[in-house]
Amino acid sequence: MAISITVCNLALGELRAPAIVDIDEATTEAAECRRYYPHCLKLLLERFDWSFAARIAPLAELAANPRASEWAHAYALPADLATAARLVPPAGGWAGAPVCSPASGPATPISGQPFIIENGVLFSQVANAILEYSARDVAEAAMPGLFIDALAYALAARLAVPLRDSREAKGQLLQQAEVAAQRAIADDINRQPNRATSAPDEVAIARGAGAACMGGAG
């Protein structure tokens, strides 16, 4: 993962800590940024289906399906997945694939095709599945300014204790990080008004929905 020096220095600036030039330099500031940056980025990417992090990829089907009685297909997840958004209809549509309504399960993806993710495996009724998802490794150049602000505040909050030994500063920065994250989410929605977005818990279908789609089989 490429660590943004810009984000690190914005975070360090909130703590009035010395800036860094290279993430691999032999300073405490660089070491703590290396330690916390990946986790802060992961948390922020996982909380919303950011349009700039959106990816679409065909899934590789697994030879063994441990839930074959409920779900017809089992797939490996993309290596860079942060959150799964929906199964994308193929060019010819959902030929022969069952479609669940909200009444037959606790939630249904926008595409109409349910799935669950369990132990790193995506289970679905769809053959040759194509997944729209948010990536967990995003370069600084792709990040909008408000997202960079939110990430910098989140990182600063994590750095407050190891660099300043201040839990008070951490609490204040966490509040600022939350406000910044909400602003970034609103900005992303405004940039893509016609793009459907879902929170992770609205996308991953609860266990048992597959059995409902199959008429209660299992």
N, C-alpha and C positions, 0 to 999 in steps of 0.2 A: 504494500500500500504506500502510495506517495503521500507524505505528510506535508501539508501546506505551511510554509514558513510565514505567510501572511496571517493565517488564522492563529498560529502560535504566538506571533508578536502582538496581535490584537489582544489575545488573552493575557499575555504577560504585561501588556500596558495597563490593563485593568487592575493589576496587582502592583503596579509600579516596580516591576522586576526588570532586570536587564533584558534587552532584546537579544535574539540569536541570529546568526548569519547562516549557519548550517545545522541541520537537524542532527548530524552525527558529531558535532563538536563536543569537546570534553568539558561541558558545563552542566551544572545541576538543572538549569532551566531547560536545556535541550534534552537531557535525560528524562525529565518529568513529562515533557511534551511527547516524546517518543512513547512513554508509558501510557499516557491517558488519551492521546488524540484518537487512536483507532476505536476505542470504546465509545467516546463521545460521538464520533461520526456514526457509528453503528446504531446507537440509541436514537439519534435524530432521524436517520434514514428509515428506521423501523416504525416510527410513530405516524407516518403519513405516506401516501403514494405520490411522491414528488414527481412532477412531470419531467424534470430534467434528468431524473434517474431511471426513467421508464425504459424497459427492454422487452423485446418479444423474441422468444426462442422456442423451437421444437424440443420436446422432452424425449429423453432416451428411456425406452421401456425396459423394465427389469425382467430378467428371466424368471425369477421367483416372485410370486405375489402372495404374501402371507395373509391377505384379507380377500382372497378370491371369492369367498362365499357372499361377500357384500359388494365388492368393487371389482369390475371386470378388468381393470388395468392398474398397474403400479409403475410409477416413473421415478427416476432419479431427479433430484432438484438441480437447477443450475448452480454452478460453483459460487457465483457472485450474488446469489439471491439474498435480499433483505426481507421483503414482504411479497407475497403472491397477491396479484390483483384479480385476475380472471382467466378463464380458458377462452382463447380466441377462436371464433368460428373459422373453419377452413374455407377455401374458396367455394366449395360446393355446398356449404352449410353443414348442419349436423345430421347427416344421413344415418338413419337407424339408431341414433343416440337418444336415450330418454331425457326428457326435460322435467325437472322438478319445479313445482310451484312452491311459494312460501308455506302453503298449507301442509306440504308433505315433508317439511324439514324446518329447522329453526332459522335458516337463512339460505339465500340463493344468490350466486354471483350474477352480475349484470348480464352475462352471456346466457344465463339460464341453465348452465351446466354445473352441477354441484361437484365439490371435491373436498377432501380433507388432506392435511399434511400431518404425518405422524412419524417420529423417529427418522426424519430426513427423507421420507418417501411421500410422494403425492399419489393419492388414490383417486381414481375417477372411473366413470362409465365410458369415457370417450377414447376411441382408438386414435393413434397418431396425434396425441394432444400437443397443442401449442399454447404456451403460457405467456401472459403479460405479467411482468413483475417489476419491482424496484430493485436496482442493483445496490450492493452494500459498499462498493468501492467506486467513488466518484471523484474525478480530478477537480482541482480548484477552478480551472477554467470553465467548467460546466456549472458551477454553483452560482446562483443569483446572489446579489449583495446582501439581501435580508437573511438568506440562509447562512451566509458566511458570518453575519453578526450573531445569529443564534448559536452557531457552532462555537464561535469565539467565547461567548458568555458561558456556555456549558463547559468548555475547556478551562476557563478561568476559575469557575467554581470548583472543579476538580483539583486545580493547582493551588487553591488558597491555603489548604492545610499543609501540604508538603513544602511549599515555598514561603508561606507567611505565618504558618501555625495559627491560623485564624478561622475558627468555625463560624464566627459571626460574619466574616466576609464571605464565606462559602454560602451561608444561608441567603445573604443579600444577592449574591450573584446567581444563585439558583432561581430566585424570583425574577431577576432580569432575564435570565435565559428562557424562562417559561413565556414571558411576555414577548420576547424576540421570536421564539418559535411560533407562537400564535400569529404574529405579524407575517412571518415568512409563509405560513400555511395559507393565510388569507390572500397574500400576494400571489402565491402559486395558483390558487383557485381562480383569481381574477385574470391571470395570464391565460388560462385554459378554461374559459367558461363553459364550453361544450364537452369537456372531457369528464367522463364519469370517474369519480374517485371513491374509494371505500377504505375504511379503517381496517387494519388487519383482522380484528375479531369479527368483522362483518363478512370477510371473504372466506376465511377458513371455515368450512362447513362442519358443524358439530358432529361428533361420532354418532353413527346410526342413520344419518341422512341417506346414505347409500342404500341401506336396507329398505327405507321408505320408498325410494325411487324404483326399487325392484319388486315393489308390491309386498314388502315386509319379509322377503326371503332372507335367510341367514340363520 
